[in-house]
């Protein structure tokens, strides 16, 4: 498989790459865990992304479109490629903050 499609929720924190967030790393971690619990409980991923994500993709419900290997940071890419279509990751940390990833294709 050469490409995957995914959506994500990103919570940045003060000091993460490209961040304008004022929350601490600890606050971001607590908030992302709460969002993960909601997703696992059946909450709508796109709605949560629109409400909470710090990524511009939030306007599209977190949709990042399709991407291949080498286009995303390694931890994000490895997690996405390992998920089944429709699967949702646990919390993934990158230099940009904390992500929850949903593989959509």
trRosetta pair geometry for C-beta under 8 A, 3 or more apart (Angstrom, degrees):
i j d omega theta_ij theta_ji phi_ij phi_ji
1 4 7.0 61 141 -65 124 81
1 81 7.6 166 86 -146 118 93
2 68 5.5 -21 160 -121 77 113
2 69 7.7 -93 -161 2 56 93
3 66 4.6 43 159 175 130 109
3 67 6.2 167 -149 86 92 18
3 68 4.7 -61 -92 -76 78 76
4 66 6.8 173 89 -145 27 70
4 67 6.7 -25 60 61 72 68
4 68 7.9 132 14 -99 67 35
4 80 5.2 160 98 144 150 109
4 81 5.8 -150 -29 -91 145 60
4 103 6.0 -54 -180 -143 120 105
4 105 6.6 153 -171 90 52 60
5 63 7.8 -7 175 -156 100 89
5 64 7.6 174 -166 73 59 77
5 65 6.4 -76 -135 167 91 28
5 66 4.5 -46 -83 -86 85 70
5 67 7.8 122 -101 11 42 65
5 103 7.2 106 78 -168 55 62
5 104 4.8 -68 109 75 100 89
5 105 3.4 22 37 51 120 104
6 64 5.4 -2 80 44 77 116
6 67 7.5 -53 25 29 101 105
6 80 4.8 -71 -59 -135 153 125
6 83 7.9 97 -106 54 116 138
6 101 5.5 -10 -175 -170 131 99
6 102 6.4 153 -159 80 75 47
6 103 5.2 -42 -99 -107 91 51
6 104 6.0 155 -108 13 28 86
6 105 7.9 -131 -50 38 46 69
7 45 6.3 113 95 135 134 125
7 46 6.8 -52 -179 -88 162 74
7 49 6.3 -82 165 -62 113 162
7 57 7.3 -177 -146 147 70 128
7 60 7.9 -139 -121 111 105 91
7 61 6.2 -30 -144 118 142 82
7 62 3.7 81 178 107 97 100
7 63 4.8 -39 -97 -85 97 47
7 64 6.4 170 -105 1 35 79
7 101 7.5 152 82 -157 45 52
7 102 4.8 -10 61 60 93 102
7 104 5.7 60 -10 -29 95 128
8 49 7.2 120 101 -116 30 123
8 53 7.2 119 112 -125 66 134
8 55 6.8 50 87 18 100 156
8 57 7.0 60 53 82 81 144
8 62 5.2 -162 58 -175 32 109
8 64 6.3 24 9 -30 99 122
8 76 7.7 -27 -84 -147 158 114
8 99 4.9 -21 -170 -161 127 110
8 100 6.4 158 -156 77 69 48
8 101 4.8 -23 -99 -102 97 65
8 102 7.1 -178 -82 19 45 69
9 32 7.4 162 109 -130 110 86
9 35 5.9 -130 118 148 157 149
9 45 7.5 -134 -36 -168 111 80
9 48 6.0 -35 -88 119 144 102
9 49 4.8 -130 -87 -100 85 75
9 52 6.0 24 -160 88 119 106
9 53 4.6 -127 -143 -83 61 99
9 55 7.9 -168 -152 18 26 112
9 58 8.0 65 -122 -98 65 93
9 62 5.7 -50 -65 -107 59 138
9 99 6.7 145 73 -155 52 55
9 100 4.7 7 46 46 103 98
10 53 5.2 64 39 -157 67 90
10 54 5.1 -92 102 53 92 83
10 55 4.2 82 31 -32 129 107
10 96 6.3 -31 -158 126 131 116
10 97 5.5 99 -179 73 87 121
10 98 7.2 150 -153 79 51 45
10 99 5.3 -18 -97 -97 71 80
11 21 7.5 87 178 -107 63 163
11 23 7.5 -38 174 67 104 144
11 28 4.5 166 130 -156 114 93
11 31 5.6 164 -133 90 161 117
11 32 4.9 -139 24 -65 136 102
11 35 7.6 166 -38 9 128 145
11 52 7.0 -31 -80 154 98 101
11 53 7.4 -105 -62 -127 57 45
11 54 5.9 102 -125 -4 31 115
11 97 5.3 -146 93 156 48 130
11 98 4.9 -11 58 59 96 96
11 99 8.0 -173 21 -75 66 36
12 16 4.8 -150 -157 66 81 131
12 18 7.5 -102 -119 90 145 73
12 19 3.9 176 169 -119 129 102
12 20 7.3 65 93 38 148 50
12 21 4.1 169 95 -6 95 132
12 23 7.9 129 95 50 58 100
12 28 6.9 -103 108 -115 18 142
12 54 4.3 -108 5 98 99 162
12 96 6.3 -68 -100 165 93 68
12 97 3.9 -120 -102 -56 43 146
13 16 5.2 88 51 -14 67 115
13 19 6.4 -33 67 -148 27 158
13 21 5.4 -74 -110 95 20 133
13 23 5.3 -80 -122 91 78 84
13 24 6.0 12 -165 148 120 20
13 25 4.5 136 117 -86 162 49
13 27 6.9 146 -120 62 113 87
13 28 3.9 -102 -64 -21 114 143
13 97 5.7 139 1 -120 76 100
13 98 7.8 46 -20 -3 109 96
14 19 6.6 -171 -111 119 22 137
14 21 6.1 -118 -55 97 54 78
14 22 5.9 28 -67 -148 109 30
14 23 6.7 -168 -17 73 87 35
14 24 6.2 -32 29 -101 110 41
14 25 7.5 -95 52 -39 73 69
15 19 6.7 -3 51 52 24 142
15 25 7.1 -44 57 -54 120 104
16 19 4.2 89 66 -41 81 136
16 21 7.2 16 38 40 110 119
16 25 7.7 129 -49 -96 102 89
16 28 7.9 35 -23 -36 139 176
16 95 6.4 152 -162 159 79 50
16 96 5.6 77 158 -175 117 23
16 97 4.5 72 163 -65 172 76
17 95 4.4 45 -9 133 125 100
17 96 5.1 -61 62 -88 99 59
18 96 6.4 -12 47 -125 106 92
19 54 7.5 13 -130 152 78 150
19 96 7.4 153 -61 -161 91 57
19 97 6.7 115 -89 -56 119 114
20 54 7.9 -177 50 -167 82 117
21 28 7.2 68 137 -80 155 120
21 54 5.9 -43 -62 -117 118 152
21 97 7.4 72 15 -94 150 141
23 27 4.0 -123 -175 91 105 129
23 28 5.2 131 110 -55 124 80
23 31 7.2 -20 -179 -3 164 141
24 27 4.6 100 51 5 77 101
24 28 7.0 -139 94 -4 42 85
25 28 5.7 -54 -150 36 32 113
25 29 6.3 34 152 -22 65 106
26 29 5.6 -52 -147 34 31 113
26 30 6.5 30 154 -17 64 105
27 30 5.8 -55 -149 37 32 110
27 31 6.2 28 155 -17 66 109
28 31 5.8 -58 -145 39 29 110
28 32 6.2 26 159 -18 67 108
28 97 6.0 -106 -179 -160 149 104
28 98 5.5 155 146 13 105 120
29 32 6.1 -54 -142 36 27 106
29 33 6.5 29 156 -20 61 107
29 91 7.6 76 -144 178 71 159
29 98 6.2 144 -97 -55 54 155
30 33 5.9 -57 -152 34 29 112
30 34 6.6 30 151 -19 63 106
31 34 5.6 -55 -154 35 33 114
31 35 6.5 32 151 -18 66 104
31 52 7.4 -174 161 -165 116 127
32 35 5.5 -51 -147 37 37 112
32 36 6.3 42 151 -23 66 102
32 91 5.3 98 129 -119 124 119
32 98 4.1 -92 -44 117 167 136
32 99 7.8 5 -144 12 137 6
32 100 6.5 174 -167 -36 96 100
33 36 5.6 -50 -148 34 32 114
33 37 6.6 37 151 -21 63 102
33 91 6.5 -42 -79 -51 66 141
34 37 5.7 -50 -152 31 32 114
34 38 6.7 33 149 -18 63 103
35 38 5.5 -52 -153 34 36 114
35 39 6.4 36 150 -19 68 103
35 48 5.7 131 -155 180 103 133
35 52 6.0 -157 -98 96 137 165
35 100 6.2 -143 111 -8 112 146
36 39 5.6 -52 -147 36 34 111
36 40 6.2 31 155 -16 66 107
36 90 6.7 40 -147 -152 146 53
36 91 5.9 -81 -55 -56 147 89
36 100 5.4 -177 -88 -98 84 133
37 40 5.8 -56 -144 41 29 110
37 41 6.2 26 154 -17 62 113
38 41 5.6 -63 -148 41 29 111
38 43 4.0 -3 158 6 91 149
38 48 6.2 149 101 -96 132 141
39 42 8.0 137 178 7 27 10
39 43 5.6 -74 -84 59 36 96
39 45 5.8 52 -126 -93 109 81
39 48 6.5 -95 -70 24 91 163
39 88 5.7 -164 146 180 130 161
39 100 6.2 167 -2 162 160 151
39 102 7.8 -142 -160 -69 138 116
40 88 7.4 -152 -78 87 67 139
43 47 7.1 -113 166 68 90 113
43 48 5.8 74 129 -49 123 123
44 47 4.0 62 88 12 113 114
44 48 6.7 169 89 -12 59 84
45 48 5.9 -62 -153 38 30 108
45 49 6.3 30 153 -21 67 107
45 61 7.3 81 108 169 77 101
45 62 6.7 -87 147 42 94 145
45 88 7.1 -156 -93 -101 132 126
45 100 8.0 -141 -140 114 101 117
45 102 5.0 21 -161 -33 162 159
46 49 5.5 -53 -146 35 33 114
46 50 6.4 35 155 -21 66 104
46 61 2.9 -10 -150 -160 99 125
46 62 6.2 -142 -117 23 55 99
46 63 7.7 5 -113 -38 102 92
47 50 5.8 -53 -149 34 31 111
47 51 6.4 21 155 -12 64 110
47 61 7.3 -7 -42 -129 32 98
48 51 5.8 -63 -147 42 31 107
48 52 5.7 -23 174 22 70 119
48 53 7.9 90 126 -35 67 90
49 52 6.9 -82 -126 54 18 79
49 53 4.5 8 -162 -21 66 130
49 57 7.3 -52 172 112 127 89
49 58 5.2 -163 152 -126 80 71
49 61 5.1 92 68 -178 127 44
49 62 3.1 -93 -142 -41 159 112
50 53 7.4 8 -52 22 12 103
50 58 5.4 131 -115 174 35 86
50 59 7.4 79 -121 -108 83 20
50 61 5.7 -29 -48 -99 98 56
50 62 7.6 -99 -43 -28 56 81
52 58 7.7 -162 67 -125 39 132
53 57 6.8 -58 129 75 150 82
53 58 3.9 -178 69 -83 111 110
53 62 5.6 152 -45 -92 160 92
54 58 7.6 100 7 -35 7 133
54 97 6.7 43 52 37 136 166
55 58 5.8 138 73 -31 68 85
55 62 7.1 77 67 -128 123 65
56 59 6.5 -20 172 5 63 108
57 60 5.5 -61 -170 48 65 102
57 62 5.3 55 122 -150 108 29
57 63 6.0 -154 -174 63 107 42
57 64 5.5 -29 -117 -78 156 66
58 61 7.4 41 -165 -88 40 10
58 62 6.1 18 -103 -70 48 60
60 63 4.1 -83 128 44 115 102
62 102 7.3 75 109 33 136 110
63 104 7.2 -35 -120 22 89 160
64 67 6.7 -35 129 -16 113 122
66 105 6.8 -59 -92 86 96 121
67 71 4.2 -136 -172 80 112 142
67 72 5.9 87 124 -30 152 105
67 77 7.8 -102 112 -110 120 92
68 71 5.6 95 60 -11 60 121
69 77 6.3 96 -130 -176 58 135
69 81 7.4 24 -84 -69 89 146
70 77 7.6 83 -24 -118 21 162
71 77 7.3 136 56 -94 64 121
72 76 4.4 -100 150 93 123 118
72 77 4.3 159 72 -62 102 90
72 80 7.2 55 58 13 157 140
73 76 4.9 76 64 15 81 110
73 77 6.8 -165 85 -9 33 95
73 94 4.9 111 84 -147 149 132
73 95 6.9 -166 -123 21 161 94
73 96 7.5 -177 0 -4 148 109
74 77 5.7 -61 -140 41 27 109
74 78 5.9 25 166 -19 68 110
75 78 6.0 -52 -139 37 25 109
75 79 6.3 25 160 -17 60 110
75 92 5.6 164 143 -178 107 106
75 93 7.0 -33 135 76 162 51
75 94 5.3 -170 61 -86 121 87
76 79 6.1 -62 -152 37 25 109
76 80 6.3 20 156 -17 63 111
76 92 6.2 125 -95 131 59 143
76 94 5.6 -11 -42 -61 104 142
76 99 6.4 42 -109 43 99 163
76 101 6.8 146 -153 -74 76 142
77 80 5.9 -60 -146 37 28 108
77 81 6.2 19 162 -13 66 110
78 81 6.2 -59 -144 40 26 106
78 82 6.3 22 158 -18 62 115
79 82 5.9 -67 -151 38 27 109
79 83 6.6 32 155 -31 65 104
79 89 5.0 33 171 -110 125 144
79 92 5.0 -80 -30 -95 168 146
79 101 5.7 120 115 41 121 148
80 83 6.0 -52 -153 20 32 112
80 89 7.7 -62 -76 -48 52 130
80 101 5.5 -102 -83 165 83 147
80 103 5.7 138 -160 -88 72 100
83 87 3.7 -161 -174 83 98 125
83 88 7.4 93 -144 -39 138 8
83 89 6.1 -86 -74 -63 130 82
83 101 6.9 -156 -24 109 153 108
83 102 7.9 -159 152 -156 161 29
83 103 4.0 169 95 -10 124 133
84 87 4.3 105 54 -31 70 123
84 103 6.9 171 93 70 28 136
85 103 5.6 -108 -114 119 39 106
85 104 7.0 31 -156 171 81 14
85 105 6.1 38 -129 -108 114 23
86 102 7.8 -24 -163 -174 25 91
86 103 6.9 -31 18 81 23 82
86 104 7.5 74 -75 -114 42 41
87 102 7.3 -179 95 -148 40 56
87 103 5.3 17 55 35 83 109
88 100 6.6 8 -176 172 101 99
88 101 7.1 165 -154 87 53 48
88 102 4.9 -19 -101 -99 81 80
88 103 7.9 -152 -77 14 36 69
89 92 5.5 -3 137 -32 147 113
89 99 7.4 29 75 113 137 91
89 100 6.1 -176 70 -158 88 53
89 101 4.2 38 9 49 127 90
89 102 7.6 -128 7 -66 77 38
90 100 7.7 -86 155 -120 18 79
91 98 5.4 -17 -167 -167 106 110
91 99 7.3 137 -160 69 54 44
91 100 6.4 -44 -99 -78 55 76
92 98 7.2 141 71 -160 44 56
92 99 4.6 -29 65 65 97 98
92 100 7.5 147 16 -92 87 27
92 101 6.1 7 12 -10 137 113
93 97 7.6 -98 -142 145 65 25
93 98 5.6 -29 -98 -100 69 70
93 99 7.7 176 -85 18 21 78
94 97 7.0 2 62 46 76 37
94 99 6.5 23 6 -7 107 119
96 99 7.7 45 80 -49 108 107
